[in-house]
Amino acid sequence: MFENGLSLIIFGSIAILYFVRILIYISQFLLIVWKDVKEMTSIIKNDITGIEVGRELR
């Protein structure tokens, strides 16, 4: 009984850690995509308005 409960706790904690790792990877990917989208919209807006940015983003 004790060994079964112990293995259940160990496997449960491993599953939780993998779930947290997957959430971290997804959030990092979304952050990278969000930064790229912001940069591209800034470039497109500057091309449309004709206003040059002080530092080149491209």
C-alpha distance matrix in Angstrom:
0.0 3.8 5.5 5.2 6.3 8.6 10.1 10.7 12.5 14.4 15.5 16.4 18.5 20.2 21.1 22.5 24.5 26.0 26.9 28.7 30.4 31.7 33.0 34.8 36.4 37.6 39.0 40.8 42.3 43.5 45.0 46.9 48.1 49.2 51.2 52.9 53.8 55.3 57.3 58.6 59.7 61.4 63.2 64.2 65.4 67.5 69.0 70.0 71.4 73.0 71.7 70.7 67.7 68.3 65.7 65.2 61.8 62.4
3.8 0.0 3.8 5.5 5.2 6.1 8.6 9.8 10.6 12.3 14.2 15.2 16.6 18.4 19.9 21.0 22.6 24.5 25.6 27.0 28.7 30.4 31.6 33.0 34.8 36.3 37.5 39.1 40.8 42.1 43.4 45.3 46.7 47.8 49.5 51.3 52.4 53.8 55.6 57.2 58.3 59.9 61.7 62.9 64.0 65.9 67.6 68.7 70.0 71.4 70.1 68.9 65.8 66.2 63.6 63.3 59.9 60.6
5.5 3.8 0.0 3.8 5.5 5.0 6.1 8.5 9.8 10.5 12.1 13.9 15.3 16.5 18.2 19.8 21.1 22.6 24.2 25.7 27.0 28.6 30.2 31.6 33.0 34.7 36.2 37.5 39.1 40.7 42.0 43.6 45.1 46.4 48.1 49.7 51.0 52.5 54.2 55.6 56.9 58.5 60.2 61.4 62.7 64.6 66.0 67.3 68.7 70.1 68.8 67.5 64.4 64.9 62.1 61.6 58.3 58.8
5.2 5.5 3.8 0.0 3.8 5.5 5.3 6.1 8.7 10.0 10.6 12.0 14.3 15.4 16.3 18.2 20.0 21.1 22.3 24.3 25.7 26.9 28.5 30.3 31.6 32.9 34.6 36.2 37.5 38.9 40.6 42.3 43.5 44.7 46.7 48.2 49.2 50.9 52.7 53.9 55.2 57.0 58.6 59.7 61.0 63.0 64.4 65.5 67.0 68.5 67.3 66.2 63.2 63.9 61.3 60.6 57.2 57.6
6.3 5.2 5.5 3.8 0.0 3.8 5.5 5.0 6.2 8.7 9.9 10.3 12.3 14.3 15.2 16.3 18.3 20.0 20.8 22.4 24.3 25.7 26.8 28.5 30.3 31.5 32.8 34.6 36.2 37.4 38.8 40.8 42.0 43.0 45.0 46.7 47.7 49.1 51.1 52.5 53.5 55.2 57.1 58.1 59.3 61.3 62.9 63.9 65.2 66.8 65.5 64.5 61.4 62.1 59.5 59.0 55.6 56.3
8.6 6.1 5.0 5.5 3.8 0.0 3.8 5.3 5.1 6.2 8.6 9.8 10.7 12.4 14.2 15.3 16.6 18.6 20.0 21.2 22.7 24.5 25.9 27.1 28.8 30.5 31.7 33.1 34.9 36.3 37.5 39.3 40.9 42.0 43.6 45.4 46.7 48.0 49.7 51.3 52.5 54.0 55.8 57.1 58.3 60.1 61.7 62.9 64.2 65.6 64.2 63.0 59.8 60.3 57.6 57.2 53.9 54.6
10.1 8.6 6.1 5.3 5.5 3.8 0.0 3.8 5.4 5.0 6.0 8.3 9.8 10.5 12.1 14.1 15.3 16.5 18.2 19.9 21.0 22.5 24.3 25.7 27.0 28.6 30.2 31.6 33.0 34.7 36.1 37.7 39.1 40.4 42.2 43.7 44.9 46.5 48.2 49.5 50.9 52.6 54.2 55.4 56.7 58.6 60.0 61.3 62.8 64.1 62.9 61.6 58.6 59.2 56.4 55.8 52.4 52.8
10.7 9.8 8.5 6.1 5.0 5.3 3.8 0.0 3.8 5.5 5.3 5.9 8.5 9.9 10.4 12.1 14.2 15.4 16.3 18.2 19.9 21.0 22.4 24.3 25.7 26.9 28.5 30.2 31.6 32.9 34.5 36.3 37.5 38.7 40.7 42.2 43.2 44.8 46.7 48.0 49.1 50.9 52.6 53.6 54.9 56.9 58.4 59.4 60.9 62.4 61.3 60.2 57.2 58.0 55.4 54.8 51.3 51.8
12.5 10.6 9.8 8.7 6.2 5.1 5.4 3.8 0.0 3.8 5.6 5.1 6.1 8.6 9.9 10.4 12.2 14.3 15.2 16.4 18.3 20.0 21.0 22.5 24.4 25.8 26.9 28.5 30.3 31.5 32.8 34.8 36.2 37.2 39.0 40.8 41.9 43.2 45.1 46.6 47.7 49.3 51.1 52.3 53.4 55.3 57.0 58.1 59.4 60.8 59.5 58.4 55.3 55.9 53.3 52.9 49.5 50.3
14.4 12.3 10.5 10.0 8.7 6.2 5.0 5.5 3.8 0.0 3.8 5.4 5.3 6.3 8.7 10.0 10.7 12.5 14.3 15.4 16.6 18.5 20.1 21.2 22.7 24.6 25.9 27.1 28.8 30.5 31.6 33.3 34.9 36.2 37.7 39.4 40.8 42.2 43.8 45.3 46.7 48.2 49.8 51.2 52.5 54.2 55.8 57.1 58.4 59.7 58.4 57.0 53.9 54.4 51.7 51.2 47.9 48.4
15.5 14.2 12.1 10.6 9.9 8.6 6.0 5.3 5.6 3.8 0.0 3.8 5.5 5.1 6.1 8.6 9.9 10.6 12.3 14.3 15.3 16.6 18.5 20.0 21.1 22.6 24.4 25.8 27.1 28.7 30.3 31.8 33.1 34.6 36.4 37.8 39.0 40.7 42.3 43.6 45.0 46.7 48.3 49.4 50.8 52.7 54.1 55.3 56.9 58.2 57.1 55.8 52.9 53.6 50.9 50.1 46.7 47.0
16.4 15.2 13.9 12.0 10.3 9.8 8.3 5.9 5.1 5.4 3.8 0.0 3.8 5.4 5.1 6.2 8.7 10.0 10.5 12.4 14.2 15.4 16.6 18.4 20.1 21.2 22.6 24.4 25.9 27.1 28.6 30.5 31.7 32.8 34.8 36.5 37.4 38.9 40.9 42.2 43.3 45.0 46.8 47.9 49.1 51.1 52.6 53.6 55.1 56.6 55.4 54.4 51.4 52.2 49.6 49.0 45.6 46.1
18.5 16.6 15.3 14.3 12.3 10.7 9.8 8.5 6.1 5.3 5.5 3.8 0.0 3.8 5.4 5.0 6.2 8.7 9.8 10.5 12.2 14.2 15.3 16.5 18.4 20.0 21.0 22.5 24.4 25.7 26.8 28.7 30.3 31.3 33.0 34.8 36.0 37.3 39.1 40.7 41.9 43.4 45.2 46.5 47.6 49.4 51.1 52.3 53.6 54.9 53.5 52.4 49.3 49.9 47.2 46.8 43.4 44.2
20.2 18.4 16.5 15.4 14.3 12.4 10.5 9.9 8.6 6.3 5.1 5.4 3.8 0.0 3.8 5.4 5.1 6.3 8.6 9.9 10.5 12.4 14.3 15.3 16.6 18.5 20.0 21.1 22.7 24.5 25.7 27.2 28.8 30.2 31.8 33.3 34.7 36.2 37.8 39.2 40.7 42.2 43.8 45.1 46.5 48.2 49.7 51.0 52.5 53.7 52.5 51.1 48.1 48.7 45.9 45.3 41.9 42.3
21.1 19.9 18.2 16.3 15.2 14.2 12.1 10.4 9.9 8.7 6.1 5.1 5.4 3.8 0.0 3.8 5.5 5.2 6.2 8.7 9.8 10.6 12.4 14.3 15.4 16.6 18.4 20.0 21.2 22.7 24.4 26.0 27.1 28.5 30.5 31.9 33.0 34.7 36.4 37.6 38.9 40.7 42.3 43.4 44.8 46.7 48.1 49.2 50.8 52.2 51.2 50.0 47.2 48.1 45.4 44.6 41.1 41.5
22.5 21.0 19.8 18.2 16.3 15.3 14.1 12.1 10.4 10.0 8.6 6.2 5.0 5.4 3.8 0.0 3.8 5.5 5.0 6.2 8.6 9.9 10.6 12.4 14.3 15.4 16.5 18.4 20.1 21.1 22.5 24.5 25.8 26.8 28.7 30.5 31.4 32.8 34.8 36.2 37.3 38.9 40.8 41.9 43.0 45.0 46.6 47.7 49.0 50.5 49.2 48.2 45.2 46.1 43.5 43.0 39.5 40.2
24.5 22.6 21.1 20.0 18.3 16.6 15.3 14.2 12.2 10.7 9.9 8.7 6.2 5.1 5.5 3.8 0.0 3.8 5.4 5.1 6.1 8.7 9.9 10.5 12.4 14.3 15.3 16.5 18.4 20.0 21.0 22.7 24.4 25.6 27.0 28.8 30.2 31.5 33.1 34.7 36.1 37.5 39.2 40.6 41.9 43.5 45.2 46.5 47.8 49.0 47.7 46.4 43.3 43.9 41.3 40.7 37.4 38.1
26.0 24.5 22.6 21.1 20.0 18.6 16.5 15.4 14.3 12.5 10.6 10.0 8.7 6.3 5.2 5.5 3.8 0.0 3.8 5.4 4.9 6.2 8.6 9.8 10.5 12.3 14.2 15.3 16.5 18.4 19.9 21.2 22.6 24.2 25.9 27.2 28.6 30.3 31.8 33.1 34.6 36.3 37.7 38.9 40.4 42.2 43.5 44.9 46.5 47.7 46.6 45.3 42.4 43.3 40.5 39.6 36.1 36.5
26.9 25.6 24.2 22.3 20.8 20.0 18.2 16.3 15.2 14.3 12.3 10.5 9.8 8.6 6.2 5.0 5.4 3.8 0.0 3.8 5.4 5.1 6.3 8.7 10.0 10.7 12.4 14.3 15.5 16.6 18.4 20.2 21.2 22.4 24.5 26.0 26.9 28.6 30.5 31.7 32.8 34.7 36.4 37.4 38.7 40.7 42.1 43.2 44.7 46.2 45.1 44.1 41.3 42.4 39.8 39.0 35.4 35.9
28.7 27.0 25.7 24.3 22.4 21.2 19.9 18.2 16.4 15.4 14.3 12.4 10.5 9.9 8.7 6.2 5.1 5.4 3.8 0.0 3.8 5.4 5.0 6.2 8.7 9.9 10.5 12.3 14.3 15.3 16.4 18.5 20.0 20.8 22.6 24.5 25.6 26.8 28.7 30.3 31.4 32.9 34.8 36.0 37.1 39.0 40.6 41.8 43.1 44.5 43.1 42.1 39.1 39.9 37.4 36.9 33.4 34.2
30.4 28.7 27.0 25.7 24.3 22.7 21.0 19.9 18.3 16.6 15.3 14.2 12.2 10.5 9.8 8.6 6.1 4.9 5.4 3.8 0.0 3.8 5.4 5.1 6.3 8.7 9.9 10.6 12.4 14.3 15.3 16.7 18.5 19.9 21.3 22.8 24.4 25.8 27.3 28.8 30.3 31.8 33.3 34.7 36.1 37.7 39.2 40.7 42.1 43.2 42.0 40.6 37.6 38.4 35.6 34.9 31.5 32.0
31.7 30.4 28.6 26.9 25.7 24.5 22.5 21.0 20.0 18.5 16.6 15.4 14.2 12.4 10.6 9.9 8.7 6.2 5.1 5.4 3.8 0.0 3.8 5.4 5.1 6.2 8.6 9.9 10.6 12.3 14.2 15.5 16.6 18.2 20.1 21.3 22.5 24.3 26.0 27.1 28.5 30.3 31.8 32.9 34.4 36.3 37.5 38.8 40.5 41.7 40.8 39.6 36.9 38.0 35.3 34.3 30.7 31.0
33.0 31.6 30.2 28.5 26.8 25.9 24.3 22.4 21.0 20.1 18.5 16.6 15.3 14.3 12.4 10.6 9.9 8.6 6.3 5.0 5.4 3.8 0.0 3.8 5.5 5.1 6.1 8.6 9.9 10.5 12.2 14.3 15.3 16.2 18.4 20.0 20.9 22.3 24.3 25.7 26.7 28.5 30.3 31.3 32.5 34.5 36.0 37.1 38.5 40.0 38.9 38.0 35.1 36.3 33.9 33.1 29.5 30.2
34.8 33.0 31.6 30.3 28.5 27.1 25.7 24.3 22.5 21.2 20.0 18.4 16.5 15.3 14.3 12.4 10.5 9.8 8.7 6.2 5.1 5.4 3.8 0.0 3.8 5.5 5.1 6.1 8.6 9.9 10.5 12.4 14.2 15.2 16.5 18.5 19.9 21.0 22.6 24.4 25.7 27.0 28.8 30.2 31.4 33.0 34.7 36.1 37.3 38.5 37.2 36.0 33.0 33.8 31.3 30.7 27.2 28.0
36.4 34.8 33.0 31.6 30.3 28.8 27.0 25.7 24.4 22.7 21.1 20.1 18.4 16.6 15.4 14.3 12.4 10.5 10.0 8.7 6.3 5.1 5.5 3.8 0.0 3.8 5.5 5.1 6.2 8.6 9.9 10.7 12.4 14.2 15.5 16.7 18.4 20.1 21.3 22.7 24.4 25.9 27.3 28.6 30.2 31.8 33.1 34.7 36.2 37.3 36.2 34.9 32.1 33.1 30.3 29.3 25.7 26.1
37.6 36.3 34.7 32.9 31.5 30.5 28.6 26.9 25.8 24.6 22.6 21.2 20.0 18.5 16.6 15.4 14.3 12.3 10.7 9.9 8.7 6.2 5.1 5.5 3.8 0.0 3.8 5.5 5.1 6.2 8.6 10.0 10.6 12.1 14.3 15.5 16.4 18.3 20.0 21.0 22.4 24.3 25.8 26.8 28.3 30.2 31.5 32.7 34.3 35.7 34.8 33.8 31.2 32.6 30.1 29.0 25.3 25.7
39.0 37.5 36.2 34.6 32.8 31.7 30.2 28.5 26.9 25.9 24.4 22.6 21.0 20.0 18.4 16.5 15.3 14.2 12.4 10.5 9.9 8.6 6.1 5.1 5.5 3.8 0.0 3.8 5.4 5.1 6.1 8.7 9.8 10.3 12.3 14.2 15.1 16.3 18.3 19.9 20.9 22.4 24.3 25.5 26.6 28.5 30.1 31.3 32.6 34.0 32.8 31.9 29.0 30.3 27.9 27.2 23.7 24.5
40.8 39.1 37.5 36.2 34.6 33.1 31.6 30.2 28.5 27.1 25.8 24.4 22.5 21.1 20.0 18.4 16.5 15.3 14.3 12.3 10.6 9.9 8.6 6.1 5.1 5.5 3.8 0.0 3.8 5.5 5.1 6.3 8.7 9.8 10.7 12.5 14.3 15.4 16.7 18.5 20.1 21.3 22.8 24.4 25.8 27.2 28.8 30.4 31.7 32.7 31.4 30.1 27.1 28.1 25.5 24.7 21.2 21.9
42.3 40.8 39.1 37.5 36.2 34.9 33.0 31.6 30.3 28.8 27.1 25.9 24.4 22.7 21.2 20.1 18.4 16.5 15.5 14.3 12.4 10.6 9.9 8.6 6.2 5.1 5.4 3.8 0.0 3.8 5.4 5.2 6.2 8.6 10.0 10.7 12.3 14.3 15.5 16.6 18.4 20.1 21.2 22.5 24.2 25.9 27.0 28.6 30.2 31.3 30.4 29.2 26.6 28.0 25.4 24.1 20.4 20.6
43.5 42.1 40.7 38.9 37.4 36.3 34.7 32.9 31.5 30.5 28.7 27.1 25.7 24.5 22.7 21.1 20.0 18.4 16.6 15.3 14.3 12.3 10.5 9.9 8.6 6.2 5.1 5.5 3.8 0.0 3.8 5.4 5.0 6.0 8.6 9.8 10.3 12.1 14.1 15.2 16.3 18.2 19.9 20.8 22.1 24.1 25.5 26.6 28.2 29.6 28.7 27.9 25.4 27.1 24.8 23.7 20.0 20.6
45.0 43.4 42.0 40.6 38.8 37.5 36.1 34.5 32.8 31.6 30.3 28.6 26.8 25.7 24.4 22.5 21.0 19.9 18.4 16.4 15.3 14.2 12.2 10.5 9.9 8.6 6.1 5.1 5.4 3.8 0.0 3.8 5.5 5.0 6.2 8.6 9.9 10.6 12.3 14.2 15.4 16.5 18.4 20.0 21.0 22.6 24.4 25.7 26.9 28.1 26.8 25.8 23.0 24.3 22.0 21.3 17.7 18.8
46.9 45.3 43.6 42.3 40.8 39.3 37.7 36.3 34.8 33.3 31.8 30.5 28.7 27.2 26.0 24.5 22.7 21.2 20.2 18.5 16.7 15.5 14.3 12.4 10.7 10.0 8.7 6.3 5.2 5.4 3.8 0.0 3.8 5.4 5.2 6.3 8.7 10.0 10.7 12.3 14.3 15.5 16.6 18.4 20.0 21.2 22.6 24.4 25.8 26.6 25.5 24.2 21.5 22.8 20.2 19.0 15.3 15.9
48.1 46.7 45.1 43.5 42.0 40.9 39.1 37.5 36.2 34.9 33.1 31.7 30.3 28.8 27.1 25.8 24.4 22.6 21.2 20.0 18.5 16.6 15.3 14.2 12.4 10.6 9.8 8.7 6.2 5.0 5.5 3.8 0.0 3.8 5.5 5.1 6.1 8.6 9.9 10.5 12.2 14.2 15.3 16.3 18.1 19.9 21.0 22.4 24.1 25.3 24.6 23.7 21.4 23.4 21.0 19.5 15.7 15.9
49.2 47.8 46.4 44.7 43.0 42.0 40.4 38.7 37.2 36.2 34.6 32.8 31.3 30.2 28.5 26.8 25.6 24.2 22.4 20.8 19.9 18.2 16.2 15.2 14.2 12.1 10.3 9.8 8.6 6.0 5.0 5.4 3.8 0.0 3.8 5.4 5.1 6.2 8.6 9.9 10.6 12.3 14.3 15.3 16.3 18.3 19.9 21.0 22.3 23.8 22.8 22.2 19.8 21.8 19.9 18.9 15.2 16.2
51.2 49.5 48.1 46.7 45.0 43.6 42.2 40.7 39.0 37.7 36.4 34.8 33.0 31.8 30.5 28.7 27.0 25.9 24.5 22.6 21.3 20.1 18.4 16.5 15.5 14.3 12.3 10.7 10.0 8.6 6.2 5.2 5.5 3.8 0.0 3.8 5.5 5.1 6.2 8.6 10.0 10.6 12.4 14.3 15.3 16.5 18.4 20.0 21.1 22.0 20.7 19.6 16.9 18.5 16.4 15.5 11.9 13.2
52.9 51.3 49.7 48.2 46.7 45.4 43.7 42.2 40.8 39.4 37.8 36.5 34.8 33.3 31.9 30.5 28.8 27.2 26.0 24.5 22.8 21.3 20.0 18.5 16.7 15.5 14.2 12.5 10.7 9.8 8.6 6.3 5.1 5.4 3.8 0.0 3.8 5.4 5.1 6.1 8.6 9.8 10.5 12.2 14.1 15.3 16.4 18.3 19.9 20.6 19.9 18.7 16.5 18.5 16.2 14.5 10.7 11.0
53.8 52.4 51.0 49.2 47.7 46.7 44.9 43.2 41.9 40.8 39.0 37.4 36.0 34.7 33.0 31.4 30.2 28.6 26.9 25.6 24.4 22.5 20.9 19.9 18.4 16.4 15.1 14.3 12.3 10.3 9.9 8.7 6.1 5.1 5.5 3.8 0.0 3.8 5.4 5.1 6.1 8.5 9.9 10.5 12.0 14.1 15.2 16.3 18.1 19.4 19.0 18.6 16.8 19.3 17.7 16.1 12.5 12.9
55.3 53.8 52.5 50.9 49.1 48.0 46.5 44.8 43.2 42.2 40.7 38.9 37.3 36.2 34.7 32.8 31.5 30.3 28.6 26.8 25.8 24.3 22.3 21.0 20.1 18.3 16.3 15.4 14.3 12.1 10.6 10.0 8.6 6.2 5.1 5.4 3.8 0.0 3.8 5.5 5.2 6.1 8.7 10.0 10.4 12.2 14.2 15.3 16.3 17.7 16.7 16.3 14.1 16.6 15.3 14.3 11.1 12.5
57.3 55.6 54.2 52.7 51.1 49.7 48.2 46.7 45.1 43.8 42.3 40.9 39.1 37.8 36.4 34.8 33.1 31.8 30.5 28.7 27.3 26.0 24.3 22.6 21.3 20.0 18.3 16.7 15.5 14.1 12.3 10.7 9.9 8.6 6.2 5.1 5.4 3.8 0.0 3.8 5.5 5.1 6.3 8.7 9.9 10.6 12.3 14.3 15.4 16.0 14.9 13.8 11.7 14.0 12.2 10.8 7.4 8.7
58.6 57.2 55.6 53.9 52.5 51.3 49.5 48.0 46.6 45.3 43.6 42.2 40.7 39.2 37.6 36.2 34.7 33.1 31.7 30.3 28.8 27.1 25.7 24.4 22.7 21.0 19.9 18.5 16.6 15.2 14.2 12.3 10.5 9.9 8.6 6.1 5.1 5.5 3.8 0.0 3.8 5.3 5.0 6.1 8.5 9.8 10.5 12.2 14.2 14.9 14.8 14.2 12.9 15.8 14.3 12.2 9.0 9.0
59.7 58.3 56.9 55.2 53.5 52.5 50.9 49.1 47.7 46.7 45.0 43.3 41.9 40.7 38.9 37.3 36.1 34.6 32.8 31.4 30.3 28.5 26.7 25.7 24.4 22.4 20.9 20.1 18.4 16.3 15.4 14.3 12.2 10.6 10.0 8.6 6.1 5.2 5.5 3.8 0.0 3.8 5.4 5.1 5.9 8.4 9.7 10.4 12.0 13.7 13.5 13.8 12.8 16.1 15.4 13.9 11.3 11.9
61.4 59.9 58.5 57.0 55.2 54.0 52.6 50.9 49.3 48.2 46.7 45.0 43.4 42.2 40.7 38.9 37.5 36.3 34.7 32.9 31.8 30.3 28.5 27.0 25.9 24.3 22.4 21.3 20.1 18.2 16.5 15.5 14.2 12.3 10.6 9.8 8.5 6.1 5.1 5.3 3.8 0.0 3.8 5.5 5.1 6.1 8.6 9.9 10.5 11.6 10.6 10.5 9.2 12.4 12.0 11.0 8.9 10.4
63.2 61.7 60.2 58.6 57.1 55.8 54.2 52.6 51.1 49.8 48.3 46.8 45.2 43.8 42.3 40.8 39.2 37.7 36.4 34.8 33.3 31.8 30.3 28.8 27.3 25.8 24.3 22.8 21.2 19.9 18.4 16.6 15.3 14.3 12.4 10.5 9.9 8.7 6.3 5.0 5.4 3.8 0.0 3.8 5.5 5.1 6.1 8.6 10.0 10.1 9.9 9.3 8.7 12.1 11.4 9.4 7.5 7.9
64.2 62.9 61.4 59.7 58.1 57.1 55.4 53.6 52.3 51.2 49.4 47.9 46.5 45.1 43.4 41.9 40.6 38.9 37.4 36.0 34.7 32.9 31.3 30.2 28.6 26.8 25.5 24.4 22.5 20.8 20.0 18.4 16.3 15.3 14.3 12.2 10.5 10.0 8.7 6.1 5.1 5.5 3.8 0.0 3.8 5.4 5.0 6.2 8.6 9.7 10.6 11.1 11.5 15.2 14.9 12.9 11.3 11.0
65.4 64.0 62.7 61.0 59.3 58.3 56.7 54.9 53.4 52.5 50.8 49.1 47.6 46.5 44.8 43.0 41.9 40.4 38.7 37.1 36.1 34.4 32.5 31.4 30.2 28.3 26.6 25.8 24.2 22.1 21.0 20.0 18.1 16.3 15.3 14.1 12.0 10.4 9.9 8.5 5.9 5.1 5.5 3.8 0.0 3.8 5.4 5.1 6.1 8.2 8.5 10.0 10.5 14.2 14.8 13.7 12.5 13.3
67.5 65.9 64.6 63.0 61.3 60.1 58.6 56.9 55.3 54.2 52.7 51.1 49.4 48.2 46.7 45.0 43.5 42.2 40.7 39.0 37.7 36.3 34.5 33.0 31.8 30.2 28.5 27.2 25.9 24.1 22.6 21.2 19.9 18.3 16.5 15.3 14.1 12.2 10.6 9.8 8.4 6.1 5.1 5.4 3.8 0.0 3.8 5.4 5.2 5.5 5.3 6.3 7.3 11.1 12.0 11.0 10.8 11.7
69.0 67.6 66.0 64.4 62.9 61.7 60.0 58.4 57.0 55.8 54.1 52.6 51.1 49.7 48.1 46.6 45.2 43.5 42.1 40.6 39.2 37.5 36.0 34.7 33.1 31.5 30.1 28.8 27.0 25.5 24.4 22.6 21.0 19.9 18.4 16.4 15.2 14.2 12.3 10.5 9.7 8.6 6.1 5.0 5.4 3.8 0.0 3.8 5.7 5.2 7.1 8.0 9.9 13.6 14.1 12.3 12.1 11.8
70.0 68.7 67.3 65.5 63.9 62.9 61.3 59.4 58.1 57.1 55.3 53.6 52.3 51.0 49.2 47.7 46.5 44.9 43.2 41.8 40.7 38.8 37.1 36.1 34.7 32.7 31.3 30.4 28.6 26.6 25.7 24.4 22.4 21.0 20.0 18.3 16.3 15.3 14.3 12.2 10.4 9.9 8.6 6.2 5.1 5.4 3.8 0.0 3.8 5.6 8.1 10.4 12.4 16.2 17.2 15.8 15.4 15.4
71.4 70.0 68.7 67.0 65.2 64.2 62.8 60.9 59.4 58.4 56.9 55.1 53.6 52.5 50.8 49.0 47.8 46.5 44.7 43.1 42.1 40.5 38.5 37.3 36.2 34.3 32.6 31.7 30.2 28.2 26.9 25.8 24.1 22.3 21.1 19.9 18.1 16.3 15.4 14.2 12.0 10.5 10.0 8.6 6.1 5.2 5.7 3.8 0.0 3.8 5.5 8.7 11.0 14.5 16.3 15.7 15.9 16.6
73.0 71.4 70.1 68.5 66.8 65.6 64.1 62.4 60.8 59.7 58.2 56.6 54.9 53.7 52.2 50.5 49.0 47.7 46.2 44.5 43.2 41.7 40.0 38.5 37.3 35.7 34.0 32.7 31.3 29.6 28.1 26.6 25.3 23.8 22.0 20.6 19.4 17.7 16.0 14.9 13.7 11.6 10.1 9.7 8.2 5.5 5.2 5.6 3.8 0.0 3.8 6.3 9.5 12.7 14.5 13.7 14.7 15.2
71.7 70.1 68.8 67.3 65.5 64.2 62.9 61.3 59.5 58.4 57.1 55.4 53.5 52.5 51.2 49.2 47.7 46.6 45.1 43.1 42.0 40.8 38.9 37.2 36.2 34.8 32.8 31.4 30.4 28.7 26.8 25.5 24.6 22.8 20.7 19.9 19.0 16.7 14.9 14.8 13.5 10.6 9.9 10.6 8.5 5.3 7.1 8.1 5.5 3.8 0.0 3.8 6.5 9.5 11.9 11.9 13.2 14.6
70.7 68.9 67.5 66.2 64.5 63.0 61.6 60.2 58.4 57.0 55.8 54.4 52.4 51.1 50.0 48.2 46.4 45.3 44.1 42.1 40.6 39.6 38.0 36.0 34.9 33.8 31.9 30.1 29.2 27.9 25.8 24.2 23.7 22.2 19.6 18.7 18.6 16.3 13.8 14.2 13.8 10.5 9.3 11.1 10.0 6.3 8.0 10.4 8.7 6.3 3.8 0.0 3.8 6.5 8.5 8.5 10.4 11.9
67.7 65.8 64.4 63.2 61.4 59.8 58.6 57.2 55.3 53.9 52.9 51.4 49.3 48.1 47.2 45.2 43.3 42.4 41.3 39.1 37.6 36.9 35.1 33.0 32.1 31.2 29.0 27.1 26.6 25.4 23.0 21.5 21.4 19.8 16.9 16.5 16.8 14.1 11.7 12.9 12.8 9.2 8.7 11.5 10.5 7.3 9.9 12.4 11.0 9.5 6.5 3.8 0.0 3.8 5.5 6.4 8.0 10.5
68.3 66.2 64.9 63.9 62.1 60.3 59.2 58.0 55.9 54.4 53.6 52.2 49.9 48.7 48.1 46.1 43.9 43.3 42.4 39.9 38.4 38.0 36.3 33.8 33.1 32.6 30.3 28.1 28.0 27.1 24.3 22.8 23.4 21.8 18.5 18.5 19.3 16.6 14.0 15.8 16.1 12.4 12.1 15.2 14.2 11.1 13.6 16.2 14.5 12.7 9.5 6.5 3.8 0.0 3.8 6.6 9.2 12.0
65.7 63.6 62.1 61.3 59.5 57.6 56.4 55.4 53.3 51.7 50.9 49.6 47.2 45.9 45.4 43.5 41.3 40.5 39.8 37.4 35.6 35.3 33.9 31.3 30.3 30.1 27.9 25.5 25.4 24.8 22.0 20.2 21.0 19.9 16.4 16.2 17.7 15.3 12.2 14.3 15.4 12.0 11.4 14.9 14.8 12.0 14.1 17.2 16.3 14.5 11.9 8.5 5.5 3.8 0.0 3.8 6.3 9.2
65.2 63.3 61.6 60.6 59.0 57.2 55.8 54.8 52.9 51.2 50.1 49.0 46.8 45.3 44.6 43.0 40.7 39.6 39.0 36.9 34.9 34.3 33.1 30.7 29.3 29.0 27.2 24.7 24.1 23.7 21.3 19.0 19.5 18.9 15.5 14.5 16.1 14.3 10.8 12.2 13.9 11.0 9.4 12.9 13.7 11.0 12.3 15.8 15.7 13.7 11.9 8.5 6.4 6.6 3.8 0.0 3.8 5.7
61.8 59.9 58.3 57.2 55.6 53.9 52.4 51.3 49.5 47.9 46.7 45.6 43.4 41.9 41.1 39.5 37.4 36.1 35.4 33.4 31.5 30.7 29.5 27.2 25.7 25.3 23.7 21.2 20.4 20.0 17.7 15.3 15.7 15.2 11.9 10.7 12.5 11.1 7.4 9.0 11.3 8.9 7.5 11.3 12.5 10.8 12.1 15.4 15.9 14.7 13.2 10.4 8.0 9.2 6.3 3.8 0.0 3.8
62.4 60.6 58.8 57.6 56.3 54.6 52.8 51.8 50.3 48.4 47.0 46.1 44.2 42.3 41.5 40.2 38.1 36.5 35.9 34.2 32.0 31.0 30.2 28.0 26.1 25.7 24.5 21.9 20.6 20.6 18.8 15.9 15.9 16.2 13.2 11.0 12.9 12.5 8.7 9.0 11.9 10.4 7.9 11.0 13.3 11.7 11.8 15.4 16.6 15.2 14.6 11.9 10.5 12.0 9.2 5.7 3.8 0.0
